[in-house]
Amino acid sequence: MKYTLIALSLLFLSSCENTINIRGNLLTAEDMKMIKVGETTKEDLLSIAGPPTYTEQYGGKGWYYVGEETRTTSFFNPKVTERKVIYFSFSDKNVIQRIQIHDESEGLEIKPIDDKTPTLGRDPALFKEIFGSIGKYDEGKHRAGYV
């Protein structure tokens, strides 16, 4: 009985272990030390950090690396421990000319509104939706193969 209680206690305590999840492309401090403004090229950046999360559209020359680390303890909601958006701007010769680093302290929390969005048009009941088209069409004219 004593050993069963100890085993159950250890099993219960092991379920409270933190789970660390990294999503996106979170560059480390070692990666950032290897990247130099005015020296590092796009090809170098690809070999150091991998492909960007997304690139500037419409002719822009910037690359964005977005990543976050979260910790989850058992059944609680995950907590963000690190979040970064790193922007690399390139010159015409594909050399990094500027680096901007943004973290979670600059982010804004967006709270969704619980209101419903009104839609235009009818709001048919289920019965009308299922049986509403009965008798609306002339059977002879709308058969497949009618000429």
N, C-alpha and C positions, 0 to 999 in steps of 0.2 A: 504494500500500500504506500509506503514511504517513497519507494523508487518511482512509482506511478505518478505520485504528486509532484515529485521533482521533474520528471520527464514532461508532464503537462505544463508546468511552470516555465520550463525552458522553451517549449514549443510556443507558448503564448508570448513570451518575451521576444523570441526571434521573429514573430510576425510584425513587431513594431519597428523593424529596421527601416532606415531611410532608403528610398529608391531614388536614384539620381538619373534624370533623363536629359539628354542634350538633343535639341531639335535645331535644324538648320545648319548653318556653317559658322560655328563659334570659333574665331581665331584666337589662339593662345598668345601669351606674352612672348614666347620664343618665336612664333611666326611673325609677330609684329617687329621684333628686333631685326629680322632678316630683310624686312621691306624698307627701302630707303627712297625718300622723295628725290627725284632727279636722277636716280640710278636704276631702279627696278623697272623692268619692262612688263608688258602684259604676259608674255610667255613665262617670265620668272614668277610672276604672281600666280599664274595657273599651276606651276609646279610646286609652289609653296602652299597655297591655300585651296587649290582645286577650282572648279568652275564657280562663278558667282551665283548668288541666289537669284538675282535678276540684273538686267542691264538697263541703262537709260534708253528710252524709246525716242523715235523721231529725230535721229541723227545725233543724239548725245553720245559722249565718249566716256561716261562713268559706269563703274561697276559697284554693285551693292552686295555686301555680305551680311546676312541677317541670321542671328542665332540666339538661342536662350538655353539656360540650364535651370531645371526645376528639381525640387526635392519633395518627395511625397512620403509621409509617415502613415503606414497602415491604411486606414480608410479615409483619412482627412484629405481636403482639397490640396492640390500641389501649390507650393510657394515658389515664386521665381527668385532664384538666387543670383542670377546674372542674365542680363539681356543686352545685346549690342547690335547696333547697325553701323557698319563701317562702309564709308563711301570712298572710292578711289577715283580720282579724275586723271585722265591721260592727256598728254600733249599730242600734237600731230605725228610725232615719231613713236607713239605708243609707249612713252615713258611716264611713270607716275609723276604728276605735278602737284597733287594735293591729296591729303588724307583727312577725312572728317570722321570722328568717332562719337557716336551718340549712345547713351545707356538708358537704363530703365528710369532714371530720375527725370529724364526729359519727356517721358511718355505721358500721355493723357489717358485717363480711365474713361471709357465710354459706357454710360449706363443706358441700356435699351429701355424704351418706353413701352409699357404694357398695353397701350391703346391699340385698337385695331384700325387698320387702314381701310377706309371705305372703298368699295368697288362700284363701278357704274354698271348698270344693267339690271337684269332680273335676279331674283333670289328664289328660284323654284324649290318647292318642297321635293322630297325624295319620290313620293308617289307620282307627282307631275313629271319629274325628270325621267322616270322609267317608262311611264305610259303616255306621255304627252304627245308623242308623234303618231299615235294610232289614228288612222283615218285622215291624215294630212296629205297623203300622196295618192294619185290615181294609179292603181296597181298595174294597169295595162301599159302605161307609157314609161314606167321606170324600171321595167324588168331588164335584166342583162340580155343583150343580144337583140333587143327590139330595134327594128329598122323602119 
